[in-house]
Amino acid sequence: MGIFQKITSLFAKKQEIDKEIAILQKSCKHSKKSIKIIREHVDSTSPVIRWVCNECSMVVGYPNINEINGFLNNE
């Protein structure tokens, strides 16, 4: 198998995995969430502070300034 075919195969698998993750996250109730520092985008190195579901790791909101300050003071 050549490099092109291998890369094409890997991208297809990645797309399947991303689709399955999206389905699971959509069905999640997001009942428990925490403020976390995450990457803004998959290919980004810029950290951002967001509310993240503890079960499915989906970003579920943006903390306000008081929540951010509380989070940073507890770090």
CHARMM internal coordinates of N, CA and C (Angstrom, degrees):
IC EDIT
DIST 1 N 1 CA 1.4572
DIST 1 CA 1 C 1.5323
ANGL 1 N 1 CA 1 C 107.87
DIST 1 C 2 N 1.3151
ANGL 1 CA 1 C 2 N 115.87
DIHE 1 N 1 CA 1 C 2 N 129.25
DIST 2 N 2 CA 1.4553
ANGL 1 C 2 N 2 CA 120.66
DIHE 1 CA 1 C 2 N 2 CA 179.36
DIST 2 CA 2 C 1.5178
ANGL 2 N 2 CA 2 C 112.24
DIHE 1 C 2 N 2 CA 2 C -78.14
DIST 2 C 3 N 1.3054
ANGL 2 CA 2 C 3 N 115.35
DIHE 2 N 2 CA 2 C 3 N 170.34
DIST 3 N 3 CA 1.4697
ANGL 2 C 3 N 3 CA 121.09
DIHE 2 CA 2 C 3 N 3 CA -179.46
DIST 3 CA 3 C 1.5231
ANGL 3 N 3 CA 3 C 110.79
DIHE 2 C 3 N 3 CA 3 C -60.07
DIST 3 C 4 N 1.3332
ANGL 3 CA 3 C 4 N 117.64
DIHE 3 N 3 CA 3 C 4 N -43.94
DIST 4 N 4 CA 1.4589
ANGL 3 C 4 N 4 CA 120.58
DIHE 3 CA 3 C 4 N 4 CA -178.32
DIST 4 CA 4 C 1.5233
ANGL 4 N 4 CA 4 C 111.40
DIHE 3 C 4 N 4 CA 4 C -60.04
DIST 4 C 5 N 1.3449
ANGL 4 CA 4 C 5 N 116.63
DIHE 4 N 4 CA 4 C 5 N -45.34
DIST 5 N 5 CA 1.4648
ANGL 4 C 5 N 5 CA 120.10
DIHE 4 CA 4 C 5 N 5 CA -179.99
DIST 5 CA 5 C 1.5338
ANGL 5 N 5 CA 5 C 110.94
DIHE 4 C 5 N 5 CA 5 C -65.97
DIST 5 C 6 N 1.3196
ANGL 5 CA 5 C 6 N 116.65
DIHE 5 N 5 CA 5 C 6 N -38.97
DIST 6 N 6 CA 1.4671
ANGL 5 C 6 N 6 CA 120.57
DIHE 5 CA 5 C 6 N 6 CA 179.46
DIST 6 CA 6 C 1.5255
ANGL 6 N 6 CA 6 C 110.51
DIHE 5 C 6 N 6 CA 6 C -64.11
DIST 6 C 7 N 1.3404
ANGL 6 CA 6 C 7 N 116.26
DIHE 6 N 6 CA 6 C 7 N -45.15
DIST 7 N 7 CA 1.4691
ANGL 6 C 7 N 7 CA 120.50
DIHE 6 CA 6 C 7 N 7 CA 179.35
DIST 7 CA 7 C 1.5198
ANGL 7 N 7 CA 7 C 110.21
DIHE 6 C 7 N 7 CA 7 C -64.41
DIST 7 C 8 N 1.3221
ANGL 7 CA 7 C 8 N 117.27
DIHE 7 N 7 CA 7 C 8 N -42.99
DIST 8 N 8 CA 1.4684
ANGL 7 C 8 N 8 CA 121.05
DIHE 7 CA 7 C 8 N 8 CA 178.26
DIST 8 CA 8 C 1.5253
ANGL 8 N 8 CA 8 C 110.30
DIHE 7 C 8 N 8 CA 8 C -60.09
DIST 8 C 9 N 1.3206
ANGL 8 CA 8 C 9 N 116.56
DIHE 8 N 8 CA 8 C 9 N -42.90
DIST 9 N 9 CA 1.4652
ANGL 8 C 9 N 9 CA 121.30
DIHE 8 CA 8 C 9 N 9 CA 178.73
DIST 9 CA 9 C 1.5290
ANGL 9 N 9 CA 9 C 111.23
DIHE 8 C 9 N 9 CA 9 C -63.30
DIST 9 C 10 N 1.3252
ANGL 9 CA 9 C 10 N 116.79
DIHE 9 N 9 CA 9 C 10 N -43.63
DIST 10 N 10 CA 1.4654
ANGL 9 C 10 N 10 CA 120.70
DIHE 9 CA 9 C 10 N 10 CA 179.73
DIST 10 CA 10 C 1.5229
ANGL 10 N 10 CA 10 C 111.66
DIHE 9 C 10 N 10 CA 10 C -64.68
DIST 10 C 11 N 1.3365
ANGL 10 CA 10 C 11 N 117.16
DIHE 10 N 10 CA 10 C 11 N -42.07
DIST 11 N 11 CA 1.4659
ANGL 10 C 11 N 11 CA 120.09
DIHE 10 CA 10 C 11 N 11 CA 177.20
DIST 11 CA 11 C 1.5244
ANGL 11 N 11 CA 11 C 111.19
DIHE 10 C 11 N 11 CA 11 C -62.38
DIST 11 C 12 N 1.3273
ANGL 11 CA 11 C 12 N 117.70
DIHE 11 N 11 CA 11 C 12 N -38.00
DIST 12 N 12 CA 1.4675
ANGL 11 C 12 N 12 CA 121.09
DIHE 11 CA 11 C 12 N 12 CA 177.90
DIST 12 CA 12 C 1.5287
ANGL 12 N 12 CA 12 C 110.36
DIHE 11 C 12 N 12 CA 12 C -64.23
DIST 12 C 13 N 1.3421
ANGL 12 CA 12 C 13 N 116.84
DIHE 12 N 12 CA 12 C 13 N -43.50
DIST 13 N 13 CA 1.4736
ANGL 12 C 13 N 13 CA 120.57
DIHE 12 CA 12 C 13 N 13 CA 177.59
DIST 13 CA 13 C 1.5203
ANGL 13 N 13 CA 13 C 111.03
DIHE 12 C 13 N 13 CA 13 C -63.45
DIST 13 C 14 N 1.3475
ANGL 13 CA 13 C 14 N 116.27
DIHE 13 N 13 CA 13 C 14 N -41.58
DIST 14 N 14 CA 1.4647
ANGL 13 C 14 N 14 CA 120.74
DIHE 13 CA 13 C 14 N 14 CA 178.84
DIST 14 CA 14 C 1.5249
ANGL 14 N 14 CA 14 C 110.42
DIHE 13 C 14 N 14 CA 14 C -61.34
DIST 14 C 15 N 1.3172
ANGL 14 CA 14 C 15 N 116.40
DIHE 14 N 14 CA 14 C 15 N -42.03
DIST 15 N 15 CA 1.4697
ANGL 14 C 15 N 15 CA 120.40
DIHE 14 CA 14 C 15 N 15 CA 179.27
DIST 15 CA 15 C 1.5293
ANGL 15 N 15 CA 15 C 110.72
DIHE 14 C 15 N 15 CA 15 C -63.06
DIST 15 C 16 N 1.3477
ANGL 15 CA 15 C 16 N 117.33
DIHE 15 N 15 CA 15 C 16 N -40.58
DIST 16 N 16 CA 1.4663
ANGL 15 C 16 N 16 CA 120.95
DIHE 15 CA 15 C 16 N 16 CA 176.91
DIST 16 CA 16 C 1.5197
ANGL 16 N 16 CA 16 C 111.04
DIHE 15 C 16 N 16 CA 16 C -62.52
DIST 16 C 17 N 1.3272
ANGL 16 CA 16 C 17 N 117.07
DIHE 16 N 16 CA 16 C 17 N -43.94
DIST 17 N 17 CA 1.4655
ANGL 16 C 17 N 17 CA 121.89
DIHE 16 CA 16 C 17 N 17 CA 179.98
DIST 17 CA 17 C 1.5256
ANGL 17 N 17 CA 17 C 110.40
DIHE 16 C 17 N 17 CA 17 C -64.45
DIST 17 C 18 N 1.3317
ANGL 17 CA 17 C 18 N 117.49
DIHE 17 N 17 CA 17 C 18 N -45.60
DIST 18 N 18 CA 1.4687
ANGL 17 C 18 N 18 CA 121.11
DIHE 17 CA 17 C 18 N 18 CA 178.46
DIST 18 CA 18 C 1.5270
ANGL 18 N 18 CA 18 C 111.07
DIHE 17 C 18 N 18 CA 18 C -59.39
DIST 18 C 19 N 1.3335
ANGL 18 CA 18 C 19 N 116.31
DIHE 18 N 18 CA 18 C 19 N -39.37
DIST 19 N 19 CA 1.4658
ANGL 18 C 19 N 19 CA 121.01
DIHE 18 CA 18 C 19 N 19 CA 179.33
DIST 19 CA 19 C 1.5316
ANGL 19 N 19 CA 19 C 110.48
DIHE 18 C 19 N 19 CA 19 C -65.46
DIST 19 C 20 N 1.3382
ANGL 19 CA 19 C 20 N 116.89
DIHE 19 N 19 CA 19 C 20 N -42.97
DIST 20 N 20 CA 1.4591
ANGL 19 C 20 N 20 CA 120.93
DIHE 19 CA 19 C 20 N 20 CA 179.32
DIST 20 CA 20 C 1.5330
ANGL 20 N 20 CA 20 C 111.19
DIHE 19 C 20 N 20 CA 20 C -65.39
DIST 20 C 21 N 1.3285
ANGL 20 CA 20 C 21 N 116.75
DIHE 20 N 20 CA 20 C 21 N -40.70
DIST 21 N 21 CA 1.4638
ANGL 20 C 21 N 21 CA 120.81
DIHE 20 CA 20 C 21 N 21 CA 176.97
DIST 21 CA 21 C 1.5227
ANGL 21 N 21 CA 21 C 110.25
DIHE 20 C 21 N 21 CA 21 C -61.22
DIST 21 C 22 N 1.3242
ANGL 21 CA 21 C 22 N 117.05
DIHE 21 N 21 CA 21 C 22 N -44.46
DIST 22 N 22 CA 1.4746
ANGL 21 C 22 N 22 CA 121.07
DIHE 21 CA 21 C 22 N 22 CA 179.99
DIST 22 CA 22 C 1.5288
ANGL 22 N 22 CA 22 C 111.02
DIHE 21 C 22 N 22 CA 22 C -60.78
DIST 22 C 23 N 1.3218
ANGL 22 CA 22 C 23 N 117.50
DIHE 22 N 22 CA 22 C 23 N -40.48
DIST 23 N 23 CA 1.4669
ANGL 22 C 23 N 23 CA 121.12
DIHE 22 CA 22 C 23 N 23 CA 178.83
DIST 23 CA 23 C 1.5203
ANGL 23 N 23 CA 23 C 110.54
DIHE 22 C 23 N 23 CA 23 C -64.49
DIST 23 C 24 N 1.3399
ANGL 23 CA 23 C 24 N 116.54
DIHE 23 N 23 CA 23 C 24 N -45.08
DIST 24 N 24 CA 1.4653
ANGL 23 C 24 N 24 CA 120.34
DIHE 23 CA 23 C 24 N 24 CA 179.52
DIST 24 CA 24 C 1.5248
ANGL 24 N 24 CA 24 C 111.30
DIHE 23 C 24 N 24 CA 24 C -64.60
DIST 24 C 25 N 1.3251
ANGL 24 CA 24 C 25 N 117.61
DIHE 24 N 24 CA 24 C 25 N -42.03
DIST 25 N 25 CA 1.4646
ANGL 24 C 25 N 25 CA 120.74
DIHE 24 CA 24 C 25 N 25 CA 179.56
DIST 25 CA 25 C 1.5222
ANGL 25 N 25 CA 25 C 111.34
DIHE 24 C 25 N 25 CA 25 C -65.94
DIST 25 C 26 N 1.3206
ANGL 25 CA 25 C 26 N 117.08
DIHE 25 N 25 CA 25 C 26 N -36.00
DIST 26 N 26 CA 1.4654
ANGL 25 C 26 N 26 CA 120.34
DIHE 25 CA 25 C 26 N 26 CA 179.43
DIST 26 CA 26 C 1.5296
ANGL 26 N 26 CA 26 C 111.23
DIHE 25 C 26 N 26 CA 26 C -67.25
DIST 26 C 27 N 1.3348
ANGL 26 CA 26 C 27 N 117.12
DIHE 26 N 26 CA 26 C 27 N -32.48
DIST 27 N 27 CA 1.4608
ANGL 26 C 27 N 27 CA 120.48
DIHE 26 CA 26 C 27 N 27 CA -178.85
DIST 27 CA 27 C 1.5339
ANGL 27 N 27 CA 27 C 112.74
DIHE 26 C 27 N 27 CA 27 C -84.59
DIST 27 C 28 N 1.3297
ANGL 27 CA 27 C 28 N 117.43
DIHE 27 N 27 CA 27 C 28 N -11.62
DIST 28 N 28 CA 1.4599
ANGL 27 C 28 N 28 CA 121.77
DIHE 27 CA 27 C 28 N 28 CA -178.90
DIST 28 CA 28 C 1.5367
ANGL 28 N 28 CA 28 C 110.57
DIHE 27 C 28 N 28 CA 28 C -70.99
DIST 28 C 29 N 1.3221
ANGL 28 CA 28 C 29 N 116.73
DIHE 28 N 28 CA 28 C 29 N 144.31
DIST 29 N 29 CA 1.4691
ANGL 28 C 29 N 29 CA 121.87
DIHE 28 CA 28 C 29 N 29 CA 178.97
DIST 29 CA 29 C 1.5289
ANGL 29 N 29 CA 29 C 112.38
DIHE 28 C 29 N 29 CA 29 C -84.07
DIST 29 C 30 N 1.3239
ANGL 29 CA 29 C 30 N 118.34
DIHE 29 N 29 CA 29 C 30 N -12.27
DIST 30 N 30 CA 1.4711
ANGL 29 C 30 N 30 CA 124.00
DIHE 29 CA 29 C 30 N 30 CA -179.21
DIST 30 CA 30 C 1.5273
ANGL 30 N 30 CA 30 C 111.50
DIHE 29 C 30 N 30 CA 30 C 51.52
DIST 30 C 31 N 1.3343
ANGL 30 CA 30 C 31 N 115.54
DIHE 30 N 30 CA 30 C 31 N 45.71
DIST 31 N 31 CA 1.4640
ANGL 30 C 31 N 31 CA 120.33
DIHE 30 CA 30 C 31 N 31 CA -175.89
DIST 31 CA 31 C 1.5292
ANGL 31 N 31 CA 31 C 113.40
DIHE 30 C 31 N 31 CA 31 C -76.64
DIST 31 C 32 N 1.3206
ANGL 31 CA 31 C 32 N 117.89
DIHE 31 N 31 CA 31 C 32 N -24.66
DIST 32 N 32 CA 1.4664
ANGL 31 C 32 N 32 CA 120.78
DIHE 31 CA 31 C 32 N 32 CA 178.20
DIST 32 CA 32 C 1.5189
ANGL 32 N 32 CA 32 C 108.17
DIHE 31 C 32 N 32 CA 32 C -124.10
DIST 32 C 33 N 1.3263
ANGL 32 CA 32 C 33 N 115.24
DIHE 32 N 32 CA 32 C 33 N 127.18
DIST 33 N 33 CA 1.4629
ANGL 32 C 33 N 33 CA 119.11
DIHE 32 CA 32 C 33 N 33 CA -179.11
DIST 33 CA 33 C 1.5233
ANGL 33 N 33 CA 33 C 110.04
DIHE 32 C 33 N 33 CA 33 C -136.59
DIST 33 C 34 N 1.3076
ANGL 33 CA 33 C 34 N 115.16
DIHE 33 N 33 CA 33 C 34 N 156.28
DIST 34 N 34 CA 1.4552
ANGL 33 C 34 N 34 CA 122.28
DIHE 33 CA 33 C 34 N 34 CA 179.82
DIST 34 CA 34 C 1.5160
ANGL 34 N 34 CA 34 C 109.06
DIHE 33 C 34 N 34 CA 34 C -138.22
DIST 34 C 35 N 1.3182
ANGL 34 CA 34 C 35 N 115.50
DIHE 34 N 34 CA 34 C 35 N 155.59
DIST 35 N 35 CA 1.4526
ANGL 34 C 35 N 35 CA 120.30
DIHE 34 CA 34 C 35 N 35 CA 172.69
DIST 35 CA 35 C 1.5222
ANGL 35 N 35 CA 35 C 107.31
DIHE 34 C 35 N 35 CA 35 C -83.89
DIST 35 C 36 N 1.3294
ANGL 35 CA 35 C 36 N 116.04
DIHE 35 N 35 CA 35 C 36 N 128.95
DIST 36 N 36 CA 1.4615
ANGL 35 C 36 N 36 CA 120.93
DIHE 35 CA 35 C 36 N 36 CA -178.21
DIST 36 CA 36 C 1.5251
ANGL 36 N 36 CA 36 C 110.09
DIHE 35 C 36 N 36 CA 36 C -138.42
DIST 36 C 37 N 1.3133
ANGL 36 CA 36 C 37 N 114.39
DIHE 36 N 36 CA 36 C 37 N 157.54
DIST 37 N 37 CA 1.4597
ANGL 36 C 37 N 37 CA 120.89
DIHE 36 CA 36 C 37 N 37 CA 171.53
DIST 37 CA 37 C 1.5203
ANGL 37 N 37 CA 37 C 106.70
DIHE 36 C 37 N 37 CA 37 C -94.55
DIST 37 C 38 N 1.3298
ANGL 37 CA 37 C 38 N 116.17
DIHE 37 N 37 CA 37 C 38 N 121.23
DIST 38 N 38 CA 1.4612
ANGL 37 C 38 N 38 CA 121.39
DIHE 37 CA 37 C 38 N 38 CA -178.58
DIST 38 CA 38 C 1.5193
ANGL 38 N 38 CA 38 C 109.77
DIHE 37 C 38 N 38 CA 38 C -130.56
DIST 38 C 39 N 1.3196
ANGL 38 CA 38 C 39 N 116.54
DIHE 38 N 38 CA 38 C 39 N 169.93
DIST 39 N 39 CA 1.4656
ANGL 38 C 39 N 39 CA 120.34
DIHE 38 CA 38 C 39 N 39 CA 172.82
DIST 39 CA 39 C 1.5092
ANGL 39 N 39 CA 39 C 108.53
DIHE 38 C 39 N 39 CA 39 C -77.23
DIST 39 C 40 N 1.3365
ANGL 39 CA 39 C 40 N 116.45
DIHE 39 N 39 CA 39 C 40 N 140.76
DIST 40 N 40 CA 1.4618
ANGL 39 C 40 N 40 CA 120.66
DIHE 39 CA 39 C 40 N 40 CA -178.09
DIST 40 CA 40 C 1.5251
ANGL 40 N 40 CA 40 C 111.61
DIHE 39 C 40 N 40 CA 40 C -62.80
DIST 40 C 41 N 1.3154
ANGL 40 CA 40 C 41 N 117.41
DIHE 40 N 40 CA 40 C 41 N -41.32
DIST 41 N 41 CA 1.4621
ANGL 40 C 41 N 41 CA 123.55
DIHE 40 CA 40 C 41 N 41 CA 178.01
DIST 41 CA 41 C 1.5221
ANGL 41 N 41 CA 41 C 107.75
DIHE 40 C 41 N 41 CA 41 C -136.52
DIST 41 C 42 N 1.3091
ANGL 41 CA 41 C 42 N 116.48
DIHE 41 N 41 CA 41 C 42 N 162.87
DIST 42 N 42 CA 1.4635
ANGL 41 C 42 N 42 CA 121.01
DIHE 41 CA 41 C 42 N 42 CA -179.10
DIST 42 CA 42 C 1.5204
ANGL 42 N 42 CA 42 C 111.20
DIHE 41 C 42 N 42 CA 42 C -56.73
DIST 42 C 43 N 1.3146
ANGL 42 CA 42 C 43 N 117.45
DIHE 42 N 42 CA 42 C 43 N -40.96
DIST 43 N 43 CA 1.4630
ANGL 42 C 43 N 43 CA 120.67
DIHE 42 CA 42 C 43 N 43 CA -177.46
DIST 43 CA 43 C 1.5198
ANGL 43 N 43 CA 43 C 113.11
DIHE 42 C 43 N 43 CA 43 C -97.41
DIST 43 C 44 N 1.3202
ANGL 43 CA 43 C 44 N 116.76
DIHE 43 N 43 CA 43 C 44 N 17.71
DIST 44 N 44 CA 1.4596
ANGL 43 C 44 N 44 CA 121.74
DIHE 43 CA 43 C 44 N 44 CA -176.85
DIST 44 CA 44 C 1.5248
ANGL 44 N 44 CA 44 C 111.15
DIHE 43 C 44 N 44 CA 44 C -104.18
DIST 44 C 45 N 1.3138
ANGL 44 CA 44 C 45 N 115.10
DIHE 44 N 44 CA 44 C 45 N 151.82
DIST 45 N 45 CA 1.4609
ANGL 44 C 45 N 45 CA 119.78
DIHE 44 CA 44 C 45 N 45 CA 172.78
DIST 45 CA 45 C 1.5244
ANGL 45 N 45 CA 45 C 110.84
DIHE 44 C 45 N 45 CA 45 C -107.79
DIST 45 C 46 N 1.3297
ANGL 45 CA 45 C 46 N 116.99
DIHE 45 N 45 CA 45 C 46 N 3.14
DIST 46 N 46 CA 1.4635
ANGL 45 C 46 N 46 CA 121.58
DIHE 45 CA 45 C 46 N 46 CA -179.57
DIST 46 CA 46 C 1.5246
ANGL 46 N 46 CA 46 C 110.38
DIHE 45 C 46 N 46 CA 46 C -80.99
DIST 46 C 47 N 1.3298
ANGL 46 CA 46 C 47 N 117.64
DIHE 46 N 46 CA 46 C 47 N 118.61
DIST 47 N 47 CA 1.4611
ANGL 46 C 47 N 47 CA 119.68
DIHE 46 CA 46 C 47 N 47 CA 178.11
DIST 47 CA 47 C 1.5297
ANGL 47 N 47 CA 47 C 111.49
DIHE 46 C 47 N 47 CA 47 C -80.68
DIST 47 C 48 N 1.3265
ANGL 47 CA 47 C 48 N 115.44
DIHE 47 N 47 CA 47 C 48 N 144.65
DIST 48 N 48 CA 1.4642
ANGL 47 C 48 N 48 CA 122.19
DIHE 47 CA 47 C 48 N 48 CA 175.67
DIST 48 CA 48 C 1.5249
ANGL 48 N 48 CA 48 C 107.98
DIHE 47 C 48 N 48 CA 48 C -134.44
DIST 48 C 49 N 1.3117
ANGL 48 CA 48 C 49 N 116.60
DIHE 48 N 48 CA 48 C 49 N 158.89
DIST 49 N 49 CA 1.4680
ANGL 48 C 49 N 49 CA 122.11
DIHE 48 CA 48 C 49 N 49 CA 178.85
DIST 49 CA 49 C 1.5291
ANGL 49 N 49 CA 49 C 107.36
DIHE 48 C 49 N 49 CA 49 C -107.07
DIST 49 C 50 N 1.3291
ANGL 49 CA 49 C 50 N 116.13
DIHE 49 N 49 CA 49 C 50 N 124.00
DIST 50 N 50 CA 1.4601
ANGL 49 C 50 N 50 CA 121.70
DIHE 49 CA 49 C 50 N 50 CA -176.89
DIST 50 CA 50 C 1.5228
ANGL 50 N 50 CA 50 C 110.66
DIHE 49 C 50 N 50 CA 50 C -141.98
DIST 50 C 51 N 1.3470
ANGL 50 CA 50 C 51 N 115.55
DIHE 50 N 50 CA 50 C 51 N 159.28
DIST 51 N 51 CA 1.4522
ANGL 50 C 51 N 51 CA 121.02
DIHE 50 CA 50 C 51 N 51 CA 167.68
DIST 51 CA 51 C 1.5223
ANGL 51 N 51 CA 51 C 106.42
DIHE 50 C 51 N 51 CA 51 C -78.60
DIST 51 C 52 N 1.3423
ANGL 51 CA 51 C 52 N 117.10
DIHE 51 N 51 CA 51 C 52 N 129.41
DIST 52 N 52 CA 1.4602
ANGL 51 C 52 N 52 CA 122.12
DIHE 51 CA 51 C 52 N 52 CA -177.39
DIST 52 CA 52 C 1.5236
ANGL 52 N 52 CA 52 C 108.76
DIHE 51 C 52 N 52 CA 52 C -129.31
DIST 52 C 53 N 1.3223
ANGL 52 CA 52 C 53 N 116.08
DIHE 52 N 52 CA 52 C 53 N 136.04
DIST 53 N 53 CA 1.4636
ANGL 52 C 53 N 53 CA 121.09
DIHE 52 CA 52 C 53 N 53 CA 177.43
DIST 53 CA 53 C 1.5309
ANGL 53 N 53 CA 53 C 109.05
DIHE 52 C 53 N 53 CA 53 C -66.11
DIST 53 C 54 N 1.3306
ANGL 53 CA 53 C 54 N 116.06
DIHE 53 N 53 CA 53 C 54 N 131.55
DIST 54 N 54 CA 1.4632
ANGL 53 C 54 N 54 CA 120.91
DIHE 53 CA 53 C 54 N 54 CA 179.93
DIST 54 CA 54 C 1.5275
ANGL 54 N 54 CA 54 C 112.55
DIHE 53 C 54 N 54 CA 54 C -71.51
DIST 54 C 55 N 1.3187
ANGL 54 CA 54 C 55 N 117.74
DIHE 54 N 54 CA 54 C 55 N -22.84
DIST 55 N 55 CA 1.4629
ANGL 54 C 55 N 55 CA 121.47
DIHE 54 CA 54 C 55 N 55 CA -177.29
DIST 55 CA 55 C 1.5258
ANGL 55 N 55 CA 55 C 112.54
DIHE 54 C 55 N 55 CA 55 C -86.20
DIST 55 C 56 N 1.3401
ANGL 55 CA 55 C 56 N 117.40
DIHE 55 N 55 CA 55 C 56 N -47.19
DIST 56 N 56 CA 1.4677
ANGL 55 C 56 N 56 CA 120.34
DIHE 55 CA 55 C 56 N 56 CA -171.00
DIST 56 CA 56 C 1.5275
ANGL 56 N 56 CA 56 C 113.66
DIHE 55 C 56 N 56 CA 56 C -115.52
DIST 56 C 57 N 1.3156
ANGL 56 CA 56 C 57 N 117.98
DIHE 56 N 56 CA 56 C 57 N -2.01
DIST 57 N 57 CA 1.4745
ANGL 56 C 57 N 57 CA 124.08
DIHE 56 CA 56 C 57 N 57 CA 178.45
DIST 57 CA 57 C 1.5275
ANGL 57 N 57 CA 57 C 114.27
DIHE 56 C 57 N 57 CA 57 C 65.19
DIST 57 C 58 N 1.3076
ANGL 57 CA 57 C 58 N 117.34
DIHE 57 N 57 CA 57 C 58 N 21.09
DIST 58 N 58 CA 1.4623
ANGL 57 C 58 N 58 CA 121.00
DIHE 57 CA 57 C 58 N 58 CA 177.52
DIST 58 CA 58 C 1.5269
ANGL 58 N 58 CA 58 C 109.78
DIHE 57 C 58 N 58 CA 58 C -83.47
DIST 58 C 59 N 1.3296
ANGL 58 CA 58 C 59 N 117.14
DIHE 58 N 58 CA 58 C 59 N 139.47
DIST 59 N 59 CA 1.4590
ANGL 58 C 59 N 59 CA 120.96
DIHE 58 CA 58 C 59 N 59 CA 173.74
DIST 59 CA 59 C 1.5267
ANGL 59 N 59 CA 59 C 107.07
DIHE 58 C 59 N 59 CA 59 C -69.74
DIST 59 C 60 N 1.3480
ANGL 59 CA 59 C 60 N 116.38
DIHE 59 N 59 CA 59 C 60 N 123.83
DIST 60 N 60 CA 1.4578
ANGL 59 C 60 N 60 CA 120.19
DIHE 59 CA 59 C 60 N 60 CA -175.57
DIST 60 CA 60 C 1.5235
ANGL 60 N 60 CA 60 C 113.09
DIHE 59 C 60 N 60 CA 60 C -118.24
DIST 60 C 61 N 1.3265
ANGL 60 CA 60 C 61 N 117.80
DIHE 60 N 60 CA 60 C 61 N 1.57
DIST 61 N 61 CA 1.4500
ANGL 60 C 61 N 61 CA 118.20
DIHE 60 CA 60 C 61 N 61 CA 178.28
DIST 61 CA 61 C 1.5124
ANGL 61 N 61 CA 61 C 113.16
DIHE 60 C 61 N 61 CA 61 C 172.97
DIST 61 C 62 N 1.3169
ANGL 61 CA 61 C 62 N 113.39
DIHE 61 N 61 CA 61 C 62 N 176.07
DIST 62 N 62 CA 1.4527
ANGL 61 C 62 N 62 CA 122.81
DIHE 61 CA 61 C 62 N 62 CA -179.91
DIST 62 CA 62 C 1.5262
ANGL 62 N 62 CA 62 C 108.66
DIHE 61 C 62 N 62 CA 62 C -116.61
DIST 62 C 63 N 1.3310
ANGL 62 CA 62 C 63 N 117.46
DIHE 62 N 62 CA 62 C 63 N 122.87
DIST 63 N 63 CA 1.4651
ANGL 62 C 63 N 63 CA 119.13
DIHE 62 CA 62 C 63 N 63 CA 179.06
DIST 63 CA 63 C 1.5271
ANGL 63 N 63 CA 63 C 110.68
DIHE 62 C 63 N 63 CA 63 C -71.23
DIST 63 C 64 N 1.3321
ANGL 63 CA 63 C 64 N 115.43
DIHE 63 N 63 CA 63 C 64 N 149.47
DIST 64 N 64 CA 1.4589
ANGL 63 C 64 N 64 CA 118.49
DIHE 63 CA 63 C 64 N 64 CA 175.81
DIST 64 CA 64 C 1.5337
ANGL 64 N 64 CA 64 C 109.33
DIHE 63 C 64 N 64 CA 64 C -80.89
DIST 64 C 65 N 1.2985
ANGL 64 CA 64 C 65 N 116.95
DIHE 64 N 64 CA 64 C 65 N 175.46
DIST 65 N 65 CA 1.4651
ANGL 64 C 65 N 65 CA 121.48
DIHE 64 CA 64 C 65 N 65 CA -174.11
DIST 65 CA 65 C 1.5311
ANGL 65 N 65 CA 65 C 111.91
DIHE 64 C 65 N 65 CA 65 C -61.03
DIST 65 C 66 N 1.3428
ANGL 65 CA 65 C 66 N 117.51
DIHE 65 N 65 CA 65 C 66 N -37.95
DIST 66 N 66 CA 1.4642
ANGL 65 C 66 N 66 CA 120.40
DIHE 65 CA 65 C 66 N 66 CA 178.57
DIST 66 CA 66 C 1.5333
ANGL 66 N 66 CA 66 C 111.37
DIHE 65 C 66 N 66 CA 66 C -66.18
DIST 66 C 67 N 1.3288
ANGL 66 CA 66 C 67 N 116.66
DIHE 66 N 66 CA 66 C 67 N -40.50
DIST 67 N 67 CA 1.4667
ANGL 66 C 67 N 67 CA 120.65
DIHE 66 CA 66 C 67 N 67 CA 178.17
DIST 67 CA 67 C 1.5323
ANGL 67 N 67 CA 67 C 110.56
DIHE 66 C 67 N 67 CA 67 C -66.01
DIST 67 C 68 N 1.3240
ANGL 67 CA 67 C 68 N 116.86
DIHE 67 N 67 CA 67 C 68 N -39.31
DIST 68 N 68 CA 1.4683
ANGL 67 C 68 N 68 CA 120.78
DIHE 67 CA 67 C 68 N 68 CA 177.91
DIST 68 CA 68 C 1.5187
ANGL 68 N 68 CA 68 C 110.56
DIHE 67 C 68 N 68 CA 68 C -64.12
DIST 68 C 69 N 1.3336
ANGL 68 CA 68 C 69 N 116.70
DIHE 68 N 68 CA 68 C 69 N -46.25
DIST 69 N 69 CA 1.4641
ANGL 68 C 69 N 69 CA 120.03
DIHE 68 CA 68 C 69 N 69 CA 178.97
DIST 69 CA 69 C 1.5195
ANGL 69 N 69 CA 69 C 111.88
DIHE 68 C 69 N 69 CA 69 C -61.35
DIST 69 C 70 N 1.3292
ANGL 69 CA 69 C 70 N 117.59
DIHE 69 N 69 CA 69 C 70 N -41.77
DIST 70 N 70 CA 1.4675
ANGL 69 C 70 N 70 CA 121.78
DIHE 69 CA 69 C 70 N 70 CA 176.84
DIST 70 CA 70 C 1.5112
ANGL 70 N 70 CA 70 C 111.14
DIHE 69 C 70 N 70 CA 70 C -62.16
DIST 70 C 71 N 1.3148
ANGL 70 CA 70 C 71 N 116.73
DIHE 70 N 70 CA 70 C 71 N -42.99
DIST 71 N 71 CA 1.4605
ANGL 70 C 71 N 71 CA 121.29
DIHE 70 CA 70 C 71 N 71 CA 178.90
DIST 71 CA 71 C 1.5182
ANGL 71 N 71 CA 71 C 110.95
DIHE 70 C 71 N 71 CA 71 C -62.66
DIST 71 C 72 N 1.3219
ANGL 71 CA 71 C 72 N 116.54
DIHE 71 N 71 CA 71 C 72 N -47.60
DIST 72 N 72 CA 1.4728
ANGL 71 C 72 N 72 CA 120.81
DIHE 71 CA 71 C 72 N 72 CA -178.34
DIST 72 CA 72 C 1.5199
ANGL 72 N 72 CA 72 C 112.35
DIHE 71 C 72 N 72 CA 72 C -66.05
DIST 72 C 73 N 1.3468
ANGL 72 CA 72 C 73 N 117.76
DIHE 72 N 72 CA 72 C 73 N -32.84
DIST 73 N 73 CA 1.4634
ANGL 72 C 73 N 73 CA 120.75
DIHE 72 CA 72 C 73 N 73 CA 178.67
DIST 73 CA 73 C 1.5282
ANGL 73 N 73 CA 73 C 112.06
DIHE 72 C 73 N 73 CA 73 C -72.88
DIST 73 C 74 N 1.3199
ANGL 73 CA 73 C 74 N 117.31
DIHE 73 N 73 CA 73 C 74 N -22.91
DIST 74 N 74 CA 1.4664
ANGL 73 C 74 N 74 CA 121.10
DIHE 73 CA 73 C 74 N 74 CA 179.25
DIST 74 CA 74 C 1.5184
ANGL 74 N 74 CA 74 C 112.78
DIHE 73 C 74 N 74 CA 74 C -91.38
DIST 74 C 75 N 1.2890
ANGL 74 CA 74 C 75 N 117.95
DIHE 74 N 74 CA 74 C 75 N -7.38
DIST 75 N 75 CA 1.4743
ANGL 74 C 75 N 75 CA 121.82
DIHE 74 CA 74 C 75 N 75 CA -178.44
DIST 75 CA 75 C 1.4892
ANGL 75 N 75 CA 75 C 111.27
DIHE 74 C 75 N 75 CA 75 C -67.94
END
COOR INIT
IC SEED 1 N 1 CA 1 C
IC BUILD
